[in-house]
């Protein structure tokens, strides 16, 4: 892990800083979504875990990517590329969880409105 190729050109800090900004903003949106969804007036059921788990895994991966990017070793191309792969995986997990959360909310609303007196 500590190996560094002396011939490798470091990543420009401006490029790295832009990546850090992007990761931070999207991580904030992910955290905001899970906070907003947790305060949703629709009562939680056990099957909602199917959406919560991928969102939380995605958020954890995004935090891991941000941690890697904040380290000075992220100026090495291989470290930056690894952080980017982790971040994209986190986005995919989060997006799948958000999509599933929307489907579950739609299901909850449609079944509750179909029941007379609900």
N, C-alpha and C positions, 0 to 999 in steps of 0.2 A: 504494500500500500504506500510505503514511503518512497518507492522508486520514482525517480524523476529523470527524464531524458533531458540532458543539458542542451541538446540540439532542438528540442521542441520549443516553438514560439509560444509565449504565453498569450492567453486571451486578453483582448483589450478590456480595461476596467469599465469603459463606457458600455460595452456590450454586456458585460457581466452585471453591471448595475441595472441596466434595462431588464435583464432577465429576473433579477431579484425583485424589482418593482412589480413585474407581471405576476410572479409567483405570489408575492404578498397580497396583491389586490384580489386575485382569484381565491386565495386561501381565506381572505376576509369574507368574500361572498359565500364560500362554502360554510364557514362558521356562522354567518348571518342566517343562511337558510336553515341550518339545523336548529338554531336558536328560535327562529320564527316558527318552524314546524313544531317544535316542542311545546310552544304556547298555543298551538292550534286548538280551537274549541271542540273539535271532533274528538271524542274519547279514544284513547289509545287502546289497541287490542294487541294480543301476543303476535299476530301475523304482521304487525307493523315493524317488527324486528327485521323482517326480510328487506326492508328499505333502510332502516337505521344502520344495520351492520355495514353494508357497502359504503354508506356515506361516511361513517366513522373511520373505516379503513382508508378511504380516499383522503380524508382530512389528515390522518396520521402520515400517509405517504407524502402529502403536500408539505407537512411540517418537516419531515425528514429531508425533502428536497431543499427547502428553505435553509435548513441547518447546514447542509452541504454547500449551498451557494454562499452562505455568509462566511465560510471558512476561506482563508487566503489560498488554500490549495485549489480552490475552484477556478483559479486563473490558469490551471492546467486543463488542456482540452479534454482529456479523458475523464477528469473529475466533473467538469461542466456537462459533458455528454451524459454521464451516469446520473447526475442530478436531474437533467432534463428528462431522461427516461423514467425515473422515479416519479417526477412531477406529472408526466403524461399519464402514467398508470394511475396515479391518485385522481387525476381529473376524470378518467374513464370510470373508476369505481364510484366517484361522487356523482357523476352524471347518471350512471345506471341507478344508483340509489334514489336520486331526485326524481327520475322518471318513474320508478316504482312507487315512490311516495305519492306522486300525483295520481297514478292509477289507483292506488289504494284509497286515497281521499275521494276520488270520483266514485269508486265502488261503494264506499261507505255512504256517501251522499245519495247515490241512486237507490241503494237498498233501503235506506231509512225513509226516503220520500215515497217509495213504493208501498211501504207498510202503512195501512190505514191507522190513523190516530197517532202516528209517530211524530 
